[in-house]
Amino acid sequence: MKLGQMLLKAGLLDQEQLANALEHQKNEGGRLGYNLVKMNLISEVKLNDYLARQNRIEAVNIDGIDIPQDVLNLVSAKLALRYEVIPVEKEGRKLVLAMADPQNLFTIDDLRFSLSMEIEPHICASSMIQRALHKFYGATDAIVPIEDVEREKEREEELGSTDDELIVGDDAFFSLIEDEEEEEEEEDLSTDLSNSPVVKLVNSVIADAVKRGASDIHFEPFEKFIRIRYRIDGVLHEIMRPSRKYRQAMVSRLKILGDMNIAEHNLPQDGRTKVRVGDRFVDMRLSTLPTLFGEKVEVRLLDRSKVQLNLDVLGFEEDTLYQFRRGIKRPYGIVLVTGPSGSGKTTTLYSALTELNDVGVNIMTAENPVEFNLKGINQVQMNTDVGLTFAKALRAYLRQDPDIIMVGEIRDQETSEIAIRAALTGHLVLSTAHTNDAPSTINRLVDMGTEPYMLSTSLVCICSQRLIRKVCNNCKTPVMVPREAMIEAGIAPERFKGITFYEGTGCSKCNQTGYSGRTGIYEVMQIDDEMRSLIEGDANSVDLEKAALRKGMINLREAALRKLERGLTTFDEVIRETVSNV
């Protein structure tokens, strides 16, 4: 029997009170019992009693007992917060756990494996568990839909609630689909998922990835398991391998978060959502892809609290930054930022726009997707489904009296030619391209069909970039790099005479990787009269690079070596991310 029916039958609630509680649950999230206690319709002790009857399991009132510290230490804060449990008592190899959901066999199995102990679950009201989590482990890192944040603030003002009363559990995530008009089959699956342990697993994976500073999460199906990997500082790390039996439920959960069609399994899909993890606000982009053993899901995480849109902190060398600023301060022309996917091009462009943003300047962007909302800038999301492409948006922008135009990417001849036309008619155009370095960008644009003479007259500068990992300051230790290894990599050993190289040994602060965070390396190629002549003469990228280096350009390898000299990165990282020019 459902809890609401039990309480009606016992005369503890009437139909109106139950209806109000269910409505409150729909609006605020959380379990029904939690909301009944919040509305003062039932006491926690009485709720525990009926939860025990409903689940045919012993209840525990953790407010009324003393829990030894050595028992609390058996369950880490991470596990306690993830699974909403409190260790109560240890009897030999058996651990008594207070749980809000003792029927969650996945949680019990995972804790049994993680703790190497037998688990005896006792039921406890969710509100009690939440208070205990605050008391014993600190504030929870529950993941909350960003749409609920303002509602929480308003509710706090109206009710005068304390922080303890404002905890919203993982179930609140379900409010993201409450108002959607889905087909009957999809609604049934969504309802089934809301009560599944997979919901908490997916939410906890996302919250854990945000806390670890991951940029991406990969859910990859294989024959007998699902591999979950995080990309941290540009490198993938395997985190766990849940059983394959959870595959479809996990994919459906992720599709629900991204507002995708959960009934479509044979075509790639894209979705996005915004969430809060603790006090962090995170944008999520989700992409599905059918594979041999099911759909793979990739989740891109954009933690807005960590993004610094400031050119001074991105990692530019002083002279390179001067050249780049000189380019973006020009009244017209094209400034290109190039590099592979995930190299920080968008952050560089946004930092440039932030610096150029002024009330007297009309800035317009065409993006796919819009990564961040920039105040005072007109941003447009591309939508190929309705024919809104970069080229079409650019044509429209030229009739909107712009001063500065940012195009997410130049990927075809049409977009390239319209961007050039905008630059030649007195506009500053900022854009990106996928090339390995600055000189090869010219050949890439020519290969698209752009005429060299148009490039030579419109280009101002090209900035190519990479992100390299920084050595962890907490565990960095001096190391020796063999002279032969330096020579083989095209690095003169004499340059580093008397300079100490470092590597990280691995610690808890860097997830045992030896690296913590990334910084940018940049090369900026200025387009002057000599470079224009080379471009019009159809010079190859080697000749363009030689000319740029002769004029003082710092290439990517040199930028990385300067960071190696200062002890910011490692020798291996320089070799991994850059190519020698000798």
C-alpha positions in Angstrom: 0.0 0.0 0.0 1.3 3.5 -0.9 2.2 5.7 2.0 -0.5 8.3 1.3 -3.2 5.5 1.4 -1.8 4.1 4.6 -2.0 7.5 6.3 -5.6 8.1 5.0 -6.7 4.7 6.3 -5.1 5.4 9.7 -7.0 8.7 9.9 -3.8 10.8 10.1 -4.6 12.6 6.9 -7.7 13.6 5.0 -8.1 13.7 1.2 -7.6 17.5 1.0 -4.3 17.3 3.0 -3.0 14.5 0.9 -3.8 16.4 -2.3 -2.1 19.5 -1.0 1.0 17.4 0.0 1.1 15.8 -3.5 0.9 19.2 -5.1 3.7 20.5 -2.9 5.8 17.5 -3.8 5.2 18.1 -7.5 6.3 21.8 -7.2 9.1 21.4 -4.8 10.5 17.8 -5.4 11.6 15.4 -2.7 9.7 12.4 -1.2 6.1 12.5 -0.1 7.0 11.9 3.5 9.6 14.7 3.4 6.9 17.1 2.2 4.3 15.9 4.8 6.8 16.8 7.6 7.6 20.1 5.9 3.9 21.0 5.9 3.6 19.9 9.6 0.9 17.3 8.6 2.8 14.5 10.4 5.6 14.1 12.8 8.9 12.5 11.8 8.5 9.8 14.5 5.1 8.9 13.2 6.3 9.0 9.6 9.1 6.6 10.5 6.6 4.2 12.0 4.5 4.1 8.9 7.5 3.9 6.6 8.6 0.9 8.5 5.2 -0.7 8.1 5.1 0.1 4.4 8.5 -1.4 3.7 8.3 -4.2 6.3 11.6 -3.1 7.7 12.8 -1.8 11.1 12.8 2.0 11.6 15.4 4.1 13.3 15.2 7.6 14.8 18.7 8.9 14.4 17.8 12.2 16.1 17.5 10.3 19.4 20.7 8.2 19.4 24.4 8.9 19.8 26.5 7.6 16.9 30.1 6.9 17.7 32.7 8.7 15.6 34.4 5.4 14.6 31.1 4.2 13.2 30.6 7.4 11.2 34.2 7.1 9.8 33.2 3.8 8.2 31.2 5.6 5.5 32.9 8.5 3.7 31.1 11.8 3.2 31.1 11.1 -0.5 29.2 7.8 -0.1 26.9 9.2 2.6 25.9 12.2 0.5 25.6 10.1 -2.7 23.3 7.4 -1.3 21.6 9.4 1.5 22.6 7.1 4.3 23.9 7.4 7.8 25.9 4.6 9.6 24.3 3.9 12.9 25.9 0.8 14.5 28.6 -1.8 13.8 28.2 -5.4 14.9 31.1 -7.5 13.8 31.1 -7.4 9.9 27.6 -6.1 9.8 26.8 -2.4 9.5 23.4 -0.9 10.4 22.5 1.9 8.0 19.8 4.5 8.3 18.4 4.9 4.8 15.7 7.0 3.2 15.2 4.3 0.6 16.0 0.8 2.0 14.5 -0.9 -1.0 17.2 0.5 -3.2 19.1 -2.8 -3.8 21.7 -1.1 -6.1 22.7 1.2 -3.2 23.0 -1.7 -0.8 25.0 -3.8 -3.2 27.4 -0.8 -4.0 27.9 -0.1 -0.3 28.5 -3.8 0.5 31.2 -3.9 -2.2 32.7 -0.5 -1.3 32.8 -1.1 2.5 33.4 -4.9 2.4 30.7 -5.3 5.0 27.2 -6.8 5.3 24.6 -4.1 5.2 21.5 -4.1 7.5 19.2 -1.3 6.2 16.9 0.5 8.6 14.4 3.1 7.3 14.5 6.7 8.4 12.6 9.8 7.4 14.4 11.7 4.7 14.3 15.0 6.7 16.2 13.2 9.6 18.8 11.9 7.1 19.3 15.3 5.7 19.8 16.9 9.1 22.3 14.2 10.0 24.2 14.7 6.7 24.6 18.3 7.6 25.6 17.6 11.2 28.1 14.8 10.5 29.3 15.4 7.0 28.7 19.1 6.2 26.3 20.5 3.6 25.1 18.2 0.9 26.1 18.5 -2.7 22.7 17.6 -4.0 22.2 18.4 -7.7 19.3 20.8 -8.3 17.7 22.0 -11.6 18.6 25.6 -12.1 14.9 26.4 -12.7 14.3 25.6 -9.1 16.9 28.0 -7.6 14.8 31.1 -7.8 11.8 29.2 -6.4 13.9 28.1 -3.5 15.0 31.7 -2.8 11.4 32.9 -2.9 10.2 30.1 -0.6 13.0 30.9 1.9 11.8 34.6 2.0 8.2 33.6 2.4 8.7 30.9 5.1 11.7 32.3 6.8 13.3 28.8 6.3 16.7 27.8 7.6 19.4 26.3 5.3 18.5 22.9 6.7 15.0 23.2 5.5 16.0 24.1 2.0 17.8 20.9 1.0 16.4 19.5 -2.2 17.3 15.9 -3.0 18.1 14.2 -6.3 14.4 13.5 -6.8 13.9 17.2 -7.6 15.6 16.7 -10.9 12.4 15.1 -12.0 10.7 18.4 -12.1 12.5 19.1 -15.4 9.9 17.0 -17.2 6.8 17.6 -15.1 5.3 20.1 -17.6 6.3 18.3 -20.8 3.5 16.8 -22.9 5.0 13.4 -23.7 3.5 10.4 -25.4 2.0 7.8 -23.1 4.8 5.3 -23.5 7.4 8.0 -22.7 5.5 9.1 -19.6 5.4 5.6 -18.3 9.1 5.2 -18.7 9.8 8.6 -17.1 7.6 7.6 -14.1 9.5 4.3 -13.8 12.8 6.1 -13.9 11.8 8.5 -11.1 11.8 5.6 -8.7 14.9 3.9 -10.0 18.3 3.8 -8.4 19.7 4.8 -11.8 18.4 8.3 -11.2 20.6 8.7 -8.1 23.5 7.0 -9.9 23.4 9.4 -12.9 22.9 12.5 -10.7 25.8 11.4 -8.4 28.0 10.8 -11.4 27.3 14.4 -12.7 27.8 15.9 -9.2 31.1 14.0 -8.8 32.3 15.1 -12.2 31.6 18.7 -11.4 33.4 18.5 -8.1 36.4 16.9 -9.8 36.6 19.6 -12.4 35.7 17.4 -15.3 34.9 19.0 -18.7 33.1 15.9 -20.1 31.5 12.7 -19.1 31.3 9.7 -21.4 28.7 6.9 -20.9 29.9 4.1 -23.2 28.1 0.8 -23.6 30.0 -2.4 -24.1 28.9 -6.0 -24.3 28.9 -6.7 -20.5 29.3 -3.3 -18.8 28.9 0.5 -19.2 32.2 2.4 -19.0 31.9 5.8 -17.4 34.9 8.2 -18.0 35.6 11.8 -17.1 37.8 14.1 -19.1 39.8 16.0 -16.5 42.4 18.5 -17.7 42.1 17.2 -21.2 42.7 13.5 -20.4 40.1 10.8 -20.0 40.0 8.8 -16.8 37.8 5.7 -16.2 35.7 6.1 -13.1 33.4 3.1 -12.9 31.8 0.2 -14.8 28.1 -0.3 -13.9 26.4 -3.5 -15.1 25.0 -3.4 -18.7 21.5 -4.1 -17.3 21.4 -0.4 -16.3 22.3 0.8 -19.8 18.8 1.7 -21.1 17.6 3.3 -17.9 20.8 5.4 -17.7 20.4 6.6 -21.4 16.7 7.4 -20.8 17.6 9.4 -17.7 20.1 11.4 -19.6 17.8 12.0 -22.5 15.1 13.2 -20.1 17.6 15.7 -18.6 18.5 16.9 -22.1 14.8 17.1 -23.3 15.5 14.5 -26.0 13.2 11.8 -27.5 13.6 8.7 -25.3 11.8 6.6 -27.8 14.4 7.2 -30.6 17.3 4.9 -30.4 18.7 4.8 -34.0 19.6 8.4 -34.7 22.0 10.8 -32.9 20.4 13.4 -30.8 21.5 16.6 -29.0 20.1 18.2 -25.9 21.0 20.7 -23.2 20.0 21.7 -19.7 21.2 23.8 -16.8 21.7 22.5 -13.3 23.0 23.5 -9.9 25.5 21.3 -8.0 25.8 22.6 -4.5 26.6 26.3 -5.0 27.9 25.8 -8.6 25.8 26.6 -11.7 26.6 24.3 -14.6 25.5 24.2 -18.2 25.2 20.7 -19.6 25.3 19.7 -23.3 24.3 16.2 -24.1 24.8 14.1 -27.3 23.8 10.6 -28.0 25.2 8.3 -30.7 24.0 4.7 -31.6 26.8 2.2 -31.2 27.1 -1.6 -31.5 26.0 -2.3 -28.0 23.6 0.6 -27.5 23.6 4.4 -27.3 26.7 6.3 -26.2 26.0 9.5 -24.3 28.5 12.4 -24.1 27.9 15.1 -21.5 29.8 18.4 -21.8 29.9 20.3 -18.5 30.4 24.0 -18.4 30.9 25.2 -14.8 30.2 28.9 -15.0 31.8 29.6 -11.6 35.2 28.5 -13.0 35.3 30.4 -16.3 37.4 33.5 -16.2 36.7 35.7 -19.3 39.9 37.8 -18.9 42.7 37.7 -21.5 45.3 38.4 -18.7 44.7 35.1 -17.0 44.5 32.7 -20.0 48.2 32.1 -20.3 49.3 34.4 -23.0 53.0 35.4 -23.0 53.4 39.2 -22.6 54.5 39.9 -26.1 52.0 37.5 -27.7 49.2 39.1 -25.7 50.3 42.5 -26.9 50.1 41.3 -30.5 46.6 39.7 -30.0 45.2 42.8 -28.3 46.6 45.0 -31.1 44.6 42.8 -33.5 41.3 42.9 -31.7 41.6 46.7 -31.2 41.6 47.3 -35.0 38.5 49.0 -36.3 38.0 46.4 -39.1 39.4 43.2 -40.4 39.3 39.5 -39.5 40.8 38.0 -36.3 40.9 34.2 -36.3 41.4 31.9 -33.3 42.3 28.4 -34.3 43.0 25.0 -32.7 41.5 21.6 -32.2 38.2 21.0 -30.4 38.4 21.6 -26.6 41.5 23.9 -26.9 39.7 26.9 -25.4 39.0 28.9 -28.6 35.5 30.0 -27.4 36.9 31.2 -24.0 39.5 33.3 -25.8 36.9 34.9 -28.1 34.6 35.5 -25.2 37.4 37.1 -23.3 38.2 39.3 -26.3 34.5 40.3 -26.6 34.3 41.1 -22.8 37.3 43.4 -23.3 35.7 45.1 -26.3 32.2 45.3 -24.9 31.2 48.9 -24.5 27.9 50.8 -24.5 29.0 52.7 -27.6 29.7 49.5 -29.6 27.2 47.1 -31.2 28.5 43.6 -30.9 26.6 40.6 -32.4 27.5 36.9 -32.3 26.4 33.9 -34.3 27.0 30.7 -32.3 26.3 27.1 -32.2 25.7 26.7 -29.4 25.7 29.8 -27.2 28.2 28.9 -24.5 27.7 31.8 -22.1 25.3 34.8 -21.9 27.3 37.9 -22.2 25.6 41.1 -20.9 25.3 43.9 -23.4 26.1 41.6 -26.4 23.5 40.4 -29.0 23.9 36.6 -29.2 22.1 34.4 -31.7 21.8 30.6 -31.5 22.2 28.9 -34.9 19.4 26.5 -35.9 20.0 24.5 -39.0 16.6 22.8 -38.7 14.9 26.1 -39.7 17.7 27.2 -42.0 19.4 29.6 -39.7 23.1 29.0 -40.6 26.2 31.0 -40.0 26.1 32.4 -43.5 22.4 33.4 -43.3 23.0 35.0 -39.9 26.0 37.0 -41.2 23.9 38.4 -44.1 21.2 39.5 -41.6 23.8 41.1 -39.3 25.1 43.4 -42.0 21.7 45.0 -42.0 21.8 45.4 -38.2 24.4 48.2 -38.0 27.1 46.1 -36.2 30.5 47.3 -35.2 31.9 43.9 -34.2 30.7 40.5 -35.3 31.7 37.1 -33.8 31.0 34.0 -35.9 31.3 30.7 -34.0 33.2 29.0 -36.8 34.2 29.5 -40.5 33.5 26.1 -41.9 32.7 26.7 -45.6 33.3 29.0 -48.5 30.0 30.9 -48.2 30.6 31.8 -44.5 34.2 32.7 -45.3 33.3 35.1 -48.1 30.6 36.8 -46.2 32.9 37.3 -43.2 35.5 38.8 -45.6 32.9 41.1 -47.1 31.9 42.3 -43.6 35.6 43.0 -42.8 36.1 44.9 -46.0 33.1 47.1 -45.3 34.3 48.4 -42.0 33.5 45.7 -39.5 35.7 43.8 -37.0 35.0 40.1 -37.4 36.1 37.5 -34.8 35.9 33.8 -35.6 37.4 30.3 -35.2 38.8 27.6 -37.5 40.0 24.1 -36.8 43.6 24.1 -37.8 46.9 22.9 -36.2 48.7 26.2 -36.2 48.4 29.8 -37.4 50.3 29.5 -40.8 48.3 26.4 -41.9 45.0 28.4 -41.4 45.7 30.3 -44.7 45.9 27.1 -46.7 42.8 25.7 -45.0 40.8 28.8 -46.0 42.1 28.6 -49.6 41.2 25.0 -49.8 37.6 26.0 -48.9 37.6 28.1 -52.1 38.4 31.5 -50.6 40.5 33.6 -53.0 44.0 34.4 -51.6 43.8 38.1 -52.5 40.6 38.4 -50.4 42.3 36.8 -47.4 45.4 39.0 -47.7 43.3 42.2 -47.7 41.0 41.2 -44.8 43.0 39.2 -42.3 44.5 41.1 -39.3 46.0 38.3 -37.3 45.6 34.6 -36.6 45.9 33.2 -33.0 46.5 29.5 -32.7 46.3 27.9 -29.2 46.4 24.7 -27.1 45.8 23.9 -23.5 48.5 22.1 -21.6 48.2 20.6 -18.1 49.9 22.3 -15.1 51.9 20.3 -12.7 50.2 19.9 -9.3 51.8 22.2 -6.8 50.8 19.9 -3.9 52.8 16.9 -5.1 55.3 18.4 -7.6 58.8 17.0 -7.2 62.1 17.6 -9.1 63.0 15.1 -11.8 65.9 14.5 -14.3 65.2 14.6 -18.0 67.9 12.7 -20.0 69.9 14.9 -22.4 69.2 12.4 -25.2 65.4 12.8 -24.7 65.7 16.5 -25.1 67.8 16.3 -28.2 65.4 13.8 -29.7 62.5 16.2 -29.0 64.3 19.0 -30.8 65.1 20.9 -27.6 68.6 22.3 -27.0 69.8 20.9 -23.6 72.0 24.0 -23.1 68.9 26.2 -22.8 67.8 24.4 -19.7 71.1 24.2 -17.9 70.6 25.0 -14.3 66.8 24.8 -14.6 64.8 22.3 -12.6 62.2 20.1 -14.2 59.2 19.0 -12.2 56.6 16.2 -12.2 53.7 15.4 -9.9 53.8 12.2 -8.0 50.0 12.1 -7.6 47.9 13.0 -4.6 44.3 13.4 -3.5 44.2 17.0 -4.7 45.0 16.1 -8.3 43.1 12.8 -8.5 46.5 10.9 -8.5 47.3 12.3 -11.9 50.2 14.7 -11.0 48.4 17.5 -12.8 46.0 20.2 -11.6 44.3 22.6 -14.0 45.4 23.8 -17.5 46.8 26.9 -19.0 46.9 28.1 -22.6 49.8 28.3 -25.0 49.4 30.7 -27.9 51.0 31.8 -31.2 49.9 35.0 -32.9 50.7 35.6 -36.6 50.4 39.2 -37.6 49.4 39.9 -41.2 51.7 42.7 -42.5 52.6 43.7 -46.1 55.2 40.9 -46.4 52.8 38.3 -45.2 50.1 39.6 -47.6 52.5 39.2 -50.5 53.2 35.6 -49.5 49.5 34.8 -49.2 48.7 36.4 -52.7 51.7 34.4 -54.1 50.0 31.1 -52.8 52.9 30.4 -50.3 52.7 27.2 -48.4 52.4 27.0 -44.6 56.1 26.3 -44.1 57.1 29.5 -45.9 54.5 31.5 -44.0 55.8 30.1 -40.7 59.4 30.9 -41.5 58.5 34.5 -42.3 56.4 34.8 -39.2 59.2 33.4 -37.0 61.7 35.7 -38.6 59.4 38.6 -37.6 59.4 37.5 -34.0 56.3 35.2 -33.7 56.4 32.9 -30.7 55.2 29.5 -31.9 53.3 26.9 -29.8 56.5 24.9 -28.9 58.3 28.0 -27.7 55.3 29.2 -25.6 55.2 25.7 -24.0 59.0 25.7 -23.3 58.7 29.1 -21.5 56.1 27.5 -19.2 58.4 24.5 -18.7 61.2 27.0 -17.8 59.0 28.5 -15.1 58.1 25.1 -13.6 54.4 25.3 -14.6 54.3 22.1 -16.6 56.2 19.0 -17.4 58.6 17.9 -20.1 56.2 15.1 -21.2 53.3 17.5 -21.5 55.3 19.8 -23.7 56.2 16.9 -26.0 52.6 15.6 -26.0 51.0 18.9 -27.0 53.5 20.6 -29.3 55.5 19.7 -32.4 59.1 20.6 -32.8 59.9 23.2 -35.5 63.4 21.8 -36.2 
